[in-house]
């Protein structure tokens, strides 16, 4: 069952009026295999999320103004802050998937040694890197506003939270 979080604006981090969609243990059936990374990347590709990578989350607040981002934890666990400094910290463990709308700041707080994630983007967009810029804040917010809703949900394809809850 998906969970939804609204992350309020926290200047210089715009965050989003779209909800963060969290799917606990939604890829658990793809874990603990020799080909876990490839299975998860293929799963996302089937749902229209490409340009995938395997790695971790940066240890500084950042966001993407030109694309949404799906993250799947394939091993270990972590605490991730969403929304910028002084914002709430969320647990993220193997099998969990989170879809971050464009503009939502995220930062790795702590992680187990084996923490590893896969990231991907709707339609294979190349994400920009934003770290909170008040000088260009209104331009960045406008760029975020123009990011279109993905055609498919990264986990449930035509049935998931993107389709049901994200309105343009």
C-alpha positions as CSV (number, residue, x, y, z in Angstrom):
1,X,0.0,0.0,0.0
2,X,1.4,3.3,-1.0
3,X,1.9,6.2,1.4
4,X,1.8,9.9,0.4
5,X,3.7,12.8,1.9
6,X,3.4,16.5,1.0
7,X,6.6,18.3,1.4
8,X,6.1,22.1,2.0
9,X,8.2,24.8,0.5
10,X,11.3,25.4,2.6
11,X,13.3,28.2,0.9
12,X,15.7,27.9,-0.8
13,X,14.2,24.4,-1.5
14,X,10.9,24.7,-3.4
15,X,9.8,21.2,-2.9
16,X,6.4,20.4,-4.5
17,X,2.6,20.6,-4.4
18,X,2.7,17.0,-5.8
19,X,2.9,14.3,-3.2
20,X,6.0,12.2,-2.6
21,X,4.8,8.6,-3.2
22,X,6.4,5.9,-1.0
23,X,5.9,2.2,-1.8
24,X,7.2,0.2,1.2
25,X,8.6,-3.3,0.2
26,X,7.3,-3.0,-3.3
27,X,10.3,-4.5,-5.0
28,X,11.1,-7.1,-2.3
29,X,10.6,-9.9,-4.8
30,X,13.4,-8.6,-6.9
31,X,16.0,-8.5,-4.1
32,X,18.7,-10.9,-3.0
33,X,19.5,-12.2,-6.4
34,X,22.7,-12.1,-8.4
35,X,20.9,-9.9,-10.9
36,X,19.0,-7.6,-8.5
37,X,20.2,-4.3,-10.1
38,X,19.3,-5.4,-13.6
39,X,15.9,-6.7,-12.5
40,X,15.0,-3.4,-10.8
41,X,16.4,-1.3,-13.7
42,X,14.3,-3.4,-16.2
43,X,11.2,-3.1,-14.0
44,X,11.5,0.7,-14.0
45,X,12.2,0.7,-17.8
46,X,9.0,-1.3,-18.4
47,X,7.2,1.5,-16.5
48,X,8.9,4.3,-18.5
49,X,11.6,5.3,-16.1
50,X,15.0,5.1,-17.7
51,X,18.5,6.6,-17.6
52,X,18.9,4.4,-14.5
53,X,21.9,4.2,-12.2
54,X,23.1,2.3,-9.1
55,X,24.7,4.1,-6.2
56,X,23.6,6.1,-3.1
57,X,22.1,9.5,-2.2
58,X,24.2,12.6,-1.8
59,X,25.0,13.7,1.7
60,X,23.9,17.3,1.0
61,X,20.5,18.8,0.3
62,X,19.8,18.8,-3.4
63,X,16.9,18.5,-5.9
64,X,16.2,18.3,-9.6
65,X,14.2,21.1,-11.2
66,X,13.7,19.4,-14.6
67,X,12.5,15.9,-13.8
68,X,10.9,13.7,-11.2
69,X,13.1,10.9,-9.7
70,X,12.3,7.4,-8.6
71,X,14.6,5.8,-6.0
72,X,14.6,2.1,-5.0
73,X,16.6,0.7,-2.1
74,X,18.1,-2.6,-3.2
75,X,20.2,-3.3,-0.1
76,X,20.7,-2.0,3.4
77,X,18.8,0.8,5.0
78,X,19.1,4.6,5.5
79,X,17.6,7.7,7.0
80,X,16.8,10.3,4.3
81,X,15.7,13.9,4.9
82,X,13.1,15.2,2.5
83,X,12.5,18.9,2.2
84,X,15.7,20.6,3.2
85,X,17.2,21.5,6.6
86,X,15.0,21.0,9.7
87,X,12.6,18.9,7.6
88,X,11.3,15.4,8.5
89,X,13.6,12.4,8.2
90,X,12.3,9.2,6.7
91,X,13.5,5.5,6.9
92,X,14.3,3.9,3.6
93,X,15.1,0.1,3.5
94,X,15.7,-2.7,1.1
95,X,12.6,-3.2,-1.0
96,X,11.3,0.3,-0.7
97,X,10.6,2.7,-3.6
98,X,10.0,6.4,-3.4
99,X,9.0,8.8,-6.2
100,X,10.2,12.3,-5.6
101,X,8.4,15.1,-7.6
102,X,10.7,17.6,-9.2
103,X,11.8,20.2,-6.7
104,X,11.8,17.9,-3.6
105,X,15.1,18.3,-1.7
106,X,16.6,15.1,-0.4
107,X,19.7,14.3,1.6
108,X,21.3,11.1,3.0
109,X,21.6,11.4,6.8
110,X,22.8,7.9,7.8
111,X,23.1,4.6,6.0
112,X,24.2,1.1,6.7
113,X,27.4,0.0,5.0
114,X,25.5,-2.1,2.4
115,X,23.0,0.7,1.5
116,X,22.5,0.8,-2.2
117,X,19.8,2.4,-4.4
118,X,18.8,2.5,-8.0
119,X,17.6,5.8,-9.4
120,X,15.7,6.5,-12.7
121,X,13.8,9.2,-14.4
122,X,10.5,9.4,-16.4
123,X,11.3,9.2,-20.1
124,X,15.0,9.0,-19.4
125,X,15.4,12.7,-18.6
126,X,18.9,13.9,-17.6
127,X,18.5,15.5,-14.2
128,X,20.0,18.8,-13.3
129,X,21.5,19.4,-9.9
130,X,20.1,22.1,-7.7
131,X,21.4,22.9,-4.2
132,X,19.1,25.8,-3.3
133,X,19.6,29.0,-5.1
134,X,17.6,32.0,-3.8
135,X,19.0,34.3,-6.5
136,X,17.3,32.2,-9.3
137,X,14.5,30.8,-7.1
138,X,11.5,32.1,-9.1
139,X,13.1,30.7,-12.4
140,X,13.7,27.4,-10.7
141,X,10.1,27.2,-9.4
142,X,8.8,28.0,-12.9
143,X,11.0,25.2,-14.4
144,X,9.6,22.8,-11.8
145,X,6.0,23.8,-12.5
146,X,6.6,23.0,-16.2
147,X,7.7,19.4,-15.6
148,X,5.0,17.2,-16.9
149,X,3.3,14.3,-15.1
150,X,4.8,11.0,-16.0
151,X,2.7,8.8,-18.3
152,X,3.1,5.8,-15.9
153,X,3.6,5.1,-12.2
154,X,7.1,3.6,-11.6
155,X,5.7,0.7,-9.5
156,X,2.0,0.2,-10.5
157,X,2.2,1.4,-14.2
158,X,-1.4,2.6,-14.9
159,X,-2.8,1.8,-11.5
160,X,-0.5,3.7,-9.1
161,X,-0.3,7.0,-7.3
162,X,1.0,9.0,-10.2
163,X,-2.1,8.2,-12.2
164,X,-4.6,8.6,-9.3
165,X,-3.1,11.4,-7.2
166,X,-0.9,13.7,-9.3
167,X,-2.9,16.3,-11.1
168,X,-1.4,18.7,-13.6
